[in-house]
Amino acid sequence: MKILKFGGTSLGSIESLKQVRDILVDNPGKKIVVCSAMSGVTNQLVAVVEQMKIKEIKRIDRYLFDLESKHLDVIHTLISDKDQKEIVKKRVSHNIKEILELTRLEYSETIRSKIITQGEALLTLILSSYLNQEGVPNTLIFAKEFMLVDSIENPNIGKVTKALHNVLENSKESEVYITQGFICKDNNGEITDLERGGSDFSATIIGAAINAETVEIWTDIDGVHNNDPRCVNETNSIPYLSYSEASKLAYFGAKVLHPKTILPLINKDIPVILKNTFKPKAKGTVISNKVDKKGMKAISAKDNITIVKIESNADLVPHDFFKKIFDIFHRFQISIDIVITSEKSMSLTIDDTVKLSEITKEIRNYAEITTESLNTIICIVGDSIASDQKTYRIFNILKLIPIKMISLGKNDNNISVLIDTSNKVRALKLLQENLFLQKEGTFA
């Protein structure tokens, strides 16, 4: 069995939904199709939640009216059978009414998740009916019945496996099963979500649970590119990446893949294939345990980075000082991207500043602390990167762009440099030119 996951842009219009139908027809065999919400819908639902917090009833009603109209228009265009059209319209209207009722309750994180995950439910209702009409028989299954992940950080694959097999055994047997991404349940059995972009993660959790042959992730770009095509011209799709390389690119900003996507599949050795919905014959990128070739392969960039500079003002030996600092960040559950240390000082980077004021208050008991925002980490990824004969070219960037920090990854598969965000686009273009487009030369 295969998993095929379609993102919001792949489901965002009448034309793209027809393209999804064609892709499913051209992919014979049993499959589970994991769907995001239609493009823009989750943002609309988040806006509903924000209005709910401040009890703006009129705005909520207007947002939900627009949301219902959007989906009813799609139904009207896609589904030709009059009776089936009315059935799907009623089901969509029922879901919108459920959202409306939730907005009248007192706000909680559970209610928030129940609302913002409705986009996937609405889309799958429509897609399932449309595919049946188009001669692609399918069974609609509901992710909240089997995505019992317990923890987003460490999904309980065994629990999902048991629940999913039970759902499949009790559902109408089909070659195609349609389900929702993003939504799941925590260890208390409460509805929650896998965070923005989490439908990729849903797909790989499901893939691991059923030992899928492959997990295909269909987006609007033909695989992972060797640089950010939004900033740089002449980027190329990378045919093969290892799990480790792909994870680094995703963590450090590559938008085509959710950072947690690869994790459930590594020990199962299930390949992930990234494909373009609008260019289905393009090869895309295959991600697996295999290292295709050594050396530099791609560049990604992660914005909204804050530097935290800390210098001890207490009589602490270095290992006690470092332990205290790391314990504070651990207690507040803040991840550190890059860290540089000297005897009694350290500089580190974070991308989550929500609790920074509390952290700063604690650290000031025994250290001076300053922060600096608006930075970007640029990460150059590739197996055995330190021994690549072209790696020295990375550091030619020092001639033109100030670098604040440099770090070599533990597994020798990435080099990260920290720069001002104002220099990001220029740095990406210079690196692309000198690492991938020129055989020889320096930055110009």
N, C-alpha and C positions, 0 to 999 in steps of 0.2 A: 504494500500500500504506500502511496505517496501523499505528501502534504503539499498543497498549493496555497500560498497566502497572497492575497491581493490587498494592496494599500489603498488609501483614500483617493489618490489621483487615478488609480486604475478603476475606480468605481464611481468617479465623480460626474459622469455625464452619460447620456443615452448611448453615444457612440462607444464609450469605453466599456460599458456594460455588455454591449454586443461583442466587443473584442474579447472580453472575458469568456463569453459563451463559445467563441471560436477556439480559444485556447483550450478549453475543457474538452471540446469535441476532438481536437487534435491530440489530446493526451489520453489514450485509452487505458483501461485498468482502474482498479479501485483507488479512490482518493478521498481525502478529507480536505475541503476547501475552507480556509480560515479567512474571514473578511473583516476589514476595518470598516469604519463608518464612511459615508460619502464625504468627499473632500469638503472641508469647512464646517461639517456638522458638529464635530466635537468642540470646536471653538464656540459655536453657537450655544451648545449646552453648558460650557464653562461660563459663558456670559449669563445664562439663566441662573446658574448657581450664585454668581456674584450679585445679581439683583435680588436673589432670595435672601442673602445675608442682610441686605438693607431694606428688605420688605417692599421692594418696588413692584407691586402687584401688576400695575398697568404695563410696565415694560416686559415683565415675564410673560404676560398674556400675548403681547405683540410678538415677542420672540418665538413663542410656541406656535402661534398662528402661522408665522412665516415658515417655520420648520415643517409643520404639517402640510402646508401648501407645496413646499418644495418636493416632498415625497409623493404627494398625491399627483402632482404634475408628471413625475416619472412613471407612476403606475398608469396614468391615463395614456401616455405615449407608448409604453412598452407592452402592456398586457391587452390583447385584443378581445379575448373572450369576456363577454359582458358579465356573466355570473362570477367568474373568477376575479375579475376586476373589482366587483363590489365586495367580495370576501376579503381581498387584500386591503382595500381601502378601509373597511371596518376594523380590521386588525391594527392597521397603522393608527387610525383615529383612537382606538382603545389604548394603544401605547402612549400616545400624546396625552390622553386624559390621565393616565397613570403618572406621567411626569408632572402634570399640573397639580395633581393631588399631593405629590411629594413636596412640591414647592410651598405648600400651605402648612407644612409641618415645621417644627423647630429644627434649625440646621444642625447637622452632625456629619462627620466624615463618611459614615455609612450611606447616608442619604445623598451626599455629594456623589459618591461612586455609583449609586443606583441611577442617578440622573445622567452623569456624563458617559455612562456605558450604553445608554439607550440607542445611540447612533448605530452601533453594530447590530442591535436587535432589529431596528427599522430596516436597515439595508438588507439583511439576510431574509426577512419576510418577503421583500420584493424580489430579490434575486432568485430565491427558491421557486417562487411561482413563475417567474419569467422563464427559467430554465426548463421547467416541466412543460410549459407551453411550446418551447422551441425544440422539443424532442431530446432533452437531456434529463432523464428521470433522476430525481434526487430525493434525499430525506433530510429534513431540517432537524438538527439536534441543538440543544441549548447548553452553552458552555458553563453556565452557572450550576449545572447538574453534575459536571465532572471535573472542572478546573479547581479542585480542592488543593491549592498549592501550599497552604499553611503559611509559608513565608515567601515573600517576593525575592529576598536575597538568596534563599536556598530552597527552591521548590521541592515539594515532596512528590517526586516522580512516581514512586510506588503507589501512593494514594490516588494520584491522577490515573495511573494505569488501571487500577481496580475499578474505579468509578466509570472510566470511559468504556472499558469492556462491558460493564453492566449496562450502560446506556446503549451501546451498539447492539448487544444481544436482545434488548427489549424494544428496539426500533425496527421499522420496516427495512429489510435488507435492500441495499442499494449499491450501485457502483460509485455513486457520488453522494457524499455527506456534506452538508453546508452547516457551518457553525460560526460563532462570533469570536473575534480576537479581543484582547484588552481586558475583558471581564474575568474575575476569578473570585474565590472565597478564601478568607484567611483561616487561621487555626481556631477561631471562635465560630466559624460557619457564617461569618458576615460577608456580604457582598463588598468587594473592594476592586481595585484595578491594578494593572501592571505598569502604570505610569505612562506618560505620553510616548507614543511610538511603540507601545508594548505588544501590539499584535504580532510583530516579528517573534517576540519572546513566546507568545501563546503558541505560535506555529511550531517552534522547536521543542517546547515542553510536550506538546501533543505528539510530535515526531518521536521523541525519546520514549514516551509512554507506550507507543505501539510498535517500536522498533521499525520505523518507516524505512523504506528503501532510500528515499531522498526527501529533503525539504526544499521546495522551490519558493522563493520570495520574489513576487512580481511587483515592479515599481515602474516609474516613468524614466528610468535611466538604465542603460545596458551594462549592468554590473558595477563593480567598484572601479573607479577611475584612479589614475596615478596622481591626481591632484584635484582640487576643488574646481569643477567646471563653471561654477558661478563666478569665480575670481580669475581664472586662468584659461586662456585659449590653448588649443592643441593638446588637450589631455587625451589619454587613451584608456580603454577598458583593460583591466588586468585579467588574463585568462584563468590563472590559478593563484590561490592564496592558502597558506596554512591557517589552522584555527588561531594560532598565536598571533600571526600577522594581522589577520582580520580583526581580532579582538582589540589589538592596539589601535588600529585605524579607527574603529568604532568608538573606543573610549576617548580618543583624542580628536573627535569631531567629525568623522566621516558620516554624513547624514543618511547615507543609503542603508545603514544597518544599525539596529538598536544595540547599545553596548553589551547587554546581557544575552543577546541572541544565541551566541555560539555555545554558551556554558553547558546546557543540558545534553549536547550531542557529542562532546569531546570523547568521553569514555565509551560511547556507543559506536563511534566511527561512522556516523551518518553524514554524508556530504550535504552541504547547503549550496544551492545554485541560485544565484541572483540573476533575474531575467527582466527584460523590458517588455511590458504589456503591449506597447505600441510598435515594437520591433521584435516580434516573437522569434524570428529566425536568427537574430543576433546571438552569439555564443554566450555572452554574459560572463560571470565569474563563478568558478567552482571553488568552494572552500572545504578543505578536508584535512586529515592528519598528515598528508603528504607535503613535503617541501619541494616545489617544482624546480626552483633554482635559487642560488644564494645571491646575496647582494641587495642593493636598494631597489624597492619596487614602487613605493607610493609615499605621498605626503598628505598629512591632514592637519587641521588647525582647530584648536579649542579656545573659544573666546571667554570673556567674563572671568578672567583669572585674577586673583588678588595675591600679591606677595605679602607675607607676614615675616618681618625681621625681628628677631628676638635675641637679646643679649643679657646674660645673667648678671644680676647685681647682688647675688647672695654667695655665701661661701660654700658652694656645692662643687663636688668633683664632677667632671664632665658626664660620666654615665648616669649619675643621679639627676643632673640637670636635664639631659635628654629624655630620661624616663618620665620625669614629671611633665614635660611638654607633651610628649606623645600620649601619655595617659589622659591629659585634659582633652585633646582632640578626639581620642577614642571614646571617652565618656560622653561627649557631645555628638558622637557618630558623624564626624566630619572627616572625609577622605583627603589625604594629602597626595598631590601629584608629583611634585619634585621637592627634594630637600637637599640642602647643602649645609655642612657643619664645619665649625672650627672648634677650638678648645672650649670656649664658653659662649659661643654664639651660634645661631643657626638662621637660615632663611628657608622658607618653605612656601609652597603655593597651594591655594585652595580655590574651588569654584563655587562653594556654598558659603555665603556670608550671613545667613539668617541668624546664626547664634554667635557671630564674631564678637559682638559687644560683651556677651557673657564670658566668652573665652578670654578676651583681653583683660577683663576685670580680674579673673583668676591668675593669669600669668603675671600681672603687675605686682603680685605679692612678692615675687623674687626675681623679676626680670623687667628690663625695658622692652617695650614692644611698639613697633610702628607698622603701618600697613600702606599698601600702594595698589590701587585698582587700575582697571582698563589695560590689562595685559592679555597676551595671547601666547599659548604654547603651540609651537609648530613641531610636529613629530614626523620624522623620516623613518620609514619602516622597511625592513627586509631582513631575511635570515642571514646571520653572520655578517652584519653590516659593518662591524669594525674592521674586518679584513677586506672589504670591497676596495678595489684600487681607486675608485672614484670618490670615496668618502671624504677625502681632504677638501673636495670642492665645496662641501657644506660650509666650511669655515671661511671661505672667501667672502661670505656674507658680512663678516666682521669689518670689511673694508668700507661698507656702505650703510650698514644697519647695526646700531648698538644692540648687543646681546647681553641680557641681564643674568641669565643662568643657562648652563648646559648640563645635560644628564645623559649617560649611557644606560640603557635598560639592562636589567639583570641577566636576561637570556640572550644578550647580544643581538637583539632583533629590532632595536629602535634607538634613535638618538633624538632627544628633545631639546629645543632651544626656546627660551622665553624672551619675548620682545614686547614693545609697546604695540597695542592694537592698531594704532595709527600707521604702523609700518607693515601690517599683515599682508595686504594685497601685493605690495611691492616685493616683499620677501618671498611669497609664494611664486610669483612670476620669475624672479631671479633663480630660485631653486629649480623650477621646472626647466628653464632654459639651460642651466648648466649641468643638471643631473641627468636629464632625459632627452634633451633635444640637441645637445652639442657633444661631439666626441672629445674635443679638447677646448681649452679656453678658460677664461676667468670671467667674473662678473663685470658687466659693463653698464 
